[in-house]
Amino acid sequence: MVRVKDFIRRFEQFAPQYLAESGDPVGMQLGSTEQTIHRVLVTLDVRPEVVKEAIAKKIDFIFAHHPVIFRPAKNLVTDDPQNAMYAELLRHHIAVYAAHTNLDSANGGMNDWLAQQLQLKNVQILQPNYQRKIKKLATYVPEANANGMRQALAAAGAGQLGDYSAASFSYAGTGRFTPNAGAKPFIGQIDQAEAVAETKVEVVFPEALTNAVLAAMFQTHPYEEPAYDLFTLDNASGEQFGIGRVGEPQQAMTIREFAKFTQDAFAVQGLRLVTQHPDELVKRVAVLGGDGGKFYPAVLHQQANVFVTGDVYYHTAHDMLAAGLSAIDPGHHIESIVKSKAVPLFQEWARVAGWNDVTFMASALSTDPFTFIV
Ligand SMILES: [Zn+2]
């Protein structure tokens, strides 16, 4: 039996909520995390027609990129179409979870999917926003318990270094203590100074695993009062996260040619090109899903001459032109790539986790509000 919370636990290893921009209402939005799930619908937007589709397809969990509740509801009067939609979801026991800017910044997430679709090479993060810290734990155990401790810490995920796992360092020493009245010592007696041959076991791990690693240490440690040191390292080896991607085109193209290539890559009816140099060659391309215009200074900083993003404002377009930057706006709806990319990813997680009775499917609807008249 798979519950919403099981899915969330797996998903947030991939796109933790702390990667989201502040104020972005990501995470569980509607329904209960305790609900069991069998049929999951992946969608860019939760709109009334998507809710109808979900009901028809007997969906019990919707995974959406855009939060369904973006502005707080002031009332729950169902004459309002937005509120009526919440009521329909609750009435049909459809839980909704949203992964927005945390999915944008996740490695292998939204912006990597868009960069892949544009066939960019040498892809890097456009604007880093988070460096995962590395922690080190040292604990002191009787020699006979050292092996068990090393195994428990490795099982909790500590000691992953590149292509190596279960990495640790141990050295021998002497632990000294005097159990006082009330203590129930594993070794030694009340009021008698004790000296024990101990092993110091050291491991490193990403900070996100801190709770799991500490829990494993406490569970495995034989002592009533385990001695341990926990610290944060300044090593810059933690995983880097950030919004947007920048890379080079697969082959030499002018900006006009690249605009056409972008249109085909995302199969959009039309797009807007902001440029004063359509025949200049594309050097580097930045891509950022959604409404990314405000990030154009980061694009200039990364020395890209083309920026692919949605919802570019009139005045921002002027600013980009004045700065010598060209922009391609294929619309916000290119983020519907979430449907074709997230479904196989979730299916793979389900296979590994043995979630045999959960089916993941993409919404069959387009939620693009815009059409082009040509
Ligand atoms: Zn978006």
Residues whose N, C-alpha, C, O or C-beta is under 5 A from the ligand:
A	BS01	ZN	G290 E335
